[in-house]
Amino acid sequence: MANVTLSIDDSLLQAARVRAIKEGTSVNEICRRAIEVYARRQDDRLAKYRELQARLDADPGVKGKRPGKESRDALYDALLAERSARR
């Protein structure tokens, strides 16, 4: 396992140590978990993005617009037609 050296304000480190002791852990463990979450989050987001992109690429009906969504102009025209029909 690698070692990491951090520069951190003395009072902040002391507060972290006190809280860690109260929670039955260590500052080292808190830092390790935070870095693990940080590193995984990026991978998860990237994986989700790639999965979504692959699904969109696989659907021949999707060319720059969301499936099942009409253009703004078409929706506006439909709204105007509906309002005109009520009068």
N, C-alpha and C positions, 0 to 999 in steps of 0.2 A: 504494500500500500504506500502511496506517495504522501509526503508531508507538505503542508502549505503554510506559509508565513503570512500573517495579515497585520496590517497597521490599523488599529482601532483605538478610539478614545478610551482612556483609562476608566473613567466613570461608567461608560457604556459597558465595557467588559465586566466591571465589578457588578453592575446591575444584572447582566446576563448570567454571571456565575451564581449570584444569589438566587435568581429565579430557577436556574437549572437544578440547583441543590434542592430547592423546595419541590421540584417536579421529579426528583430522583433520576436525573440525567446529568449530562455534562455539556459544556459549551462546545466541545469537540463533536459530540453526537448531534447537537442542534445544527451546527454548521454542515456536517456531513449530510444530514437529511435535507437541509435547504438546498445544497448543491445538487443532490440527487433529484429532487423535485424539479429544480430549474432545468437540469439537463434533460430529463425525461419529457417535460412539458413541450420543449421544442420538437423533440422527435414525434410526440403524439400529434401535435398540430401539423407537422409536415406530413406525417403518414395520412392523417385525415384529409388534408388538402390533396395529396396525390391520389387517394382513393376517389374523392369527389371528381377530380379532374378526369380520371380514367373512366368513371361512369358517364360523365358528360361527353367525353370523346367517343365513347361506344354508342351513344344515342345519335343516330343520323338526323333526327328531327331537331336537334339543338344546334343552332348556328348563331351564337352570339346573343340569344335571348333565352329566358327561362322557359322551360316547357309548361304549356298550359296558360301562359300569360299573354294577353293581348297587348298591342302597343298602346301607348298613352293616347294617341290620336283616335284610335278605334274605340277606346273606352269613353273618351270625351264625346265622340259622335253618337255613341249609343245613349249616353246620358242626355244629350240634347234632344235626340229623337224621342226618348221616353218622356221628357218634360213637355215636348210639343204635343205629344199624343194626349196628355192629361188636360190640355187647354180646350 
